[in-house]
Amino acid sequence: MKYVLTLGSAAVAVFAMAIATPAVAGAQSSDCHDSYSPCLPIVSDVDCEGGSGNGPVYTGRVRVIGPDDYGLDRDGDGIGCE
């Protein structure tokens, strides 16, 4: 009987995680700029870490998969902040 309770608890935990995961992903994508991977926030400006930009947000290397609104991919090769 103890095995059944443990299995039942595990099933509930997996089911709860499956329900929660899409909600988190959906909320995260609405706050992300569609042109960058990994996610960059939608703000007035994003600059490369260690560069001469004034932020307010800084990032490391990113893939540019759409219009480069933040100007992170200077050479146009699809990789920003390289």
C-alpha positions as CSV (number, residue, x, y, z in Angstrom):
1,M,0.0,0.0,0.0
2,K,2.9,2.3,0.7
3,Y,4.1,1.9,-2.9
4,V,0.7,3.0,-4.2
5,L,0.8,6.2,-2.1
6,T,4.4,7.0,-3.3
7,L,3.5,6.4,-6.9
8,G,0.4,8.5,-6.5
9,S,2.4,11.4,-5.0
10,A,4.9,11.2,-7.9
11,A,2.1,11.3,-10.5
12,V,0.5,14.4,-8.8
13,A,3.9,16.1,-8.7
14,V,4.6,15.4,-12.4
15,F,1.1,16.5,-13.4
16,A,1.4,19.7,-11.4
17,M,4.7,20.5,-13.1
18,A,3.2,19.8,-16.5
19,I,0.5,22.3,-15.8
20,A,2.8,25.0,-14.4
21,T,5.5,24.8,-17.1
22,P,3.4,26.2,-20.0
23,A,2.2,29.2,-17.9
24,V,5.8,30.1,-17.0
25,A,7.0,29.8,-20.7
26,G,4.0,31.9,-21.9
27,A,4.7,34.6,-19.4
28,Q,8.4,34.6,-20.2
29,S,8.0,34.9,-23.9
30,S,5.7,37.9,-23.6
31,D,8.5,39.8,-21.8
32,C,11.1,38.7,-24.4
33,H,12.2,40.5,-27.5
34,D,11.5,38.1,-30.4
35,S,14.7,38.9,-32.3
36,Y,17.2,37.5,-29.7
37,S,18.0,34.1,-28.3
38,P,18.4,33.7,-25.4
39,C,15.7,36.0,-24.2
40,L,16.4,39.6,-23.9
41,P,14.0,41.9,-22.1
42,I,11.9,44.5,-23.9
43,V,13.5,47.7,-22.7
44,S,14.7,51.0,-24.2
45,D,18.2,49.7,-24.9
46,V,20.4,46.6,-24.4
47,D,24.2,46.8,-24.7
48,C,27.0,44.3,-24.8
49,E,28.7,43.6,-21.5
50,G,32.1,45.2,-21.3
51,G,31.4,47.6,-24.2
52,S,31.0,51.3,-24.2
53,G,27.2,51.3,-24.1
54,N,25.2,52.9,-21.3
55,G,22.5,50.2,-20.8
56,P,20.2,50.1,-18.9
57,V,20.5,46.3,-19.6
58,Y,23.7,44.5,-20.6
59,T,24.1,41.0,-22.2
60,G,26.7,38.6,-23.3
61,R,26.7,36.7,-26.6
62,V,23.3,36.3,-28.2
63,R,21.9,34.9,-31.4
64,V,20.1,37.5,-33.5
65,I,17.1,35.9,-35.3
66,G,15.2,39.0,-36.4
67,P,15.6,42.7,-36.7
68,D,18.5,43.8,-34.5
69,D,16.7,46.6,-32.7
70,Y,19.4,46.9,-30.0
71,G,22.3,47.0,-32.5
72,L,24.2,44.1,-31.0
73,D,25.2,42.4,-34.2
74,R,27.6,45.0,-35.8
75,D,29.0,42.7,-38.5
76,G,25.6,41.2,-39.5
77,D,26.6,37.5,-39.0
78,G,23.7,36.7,-36.7
79,I,25.7,36.7,-33.5
80,G,25.5,39.7,-31.2
81,C,28.1,40.7,-28.6
82,E,30.9,38.5,-30.0
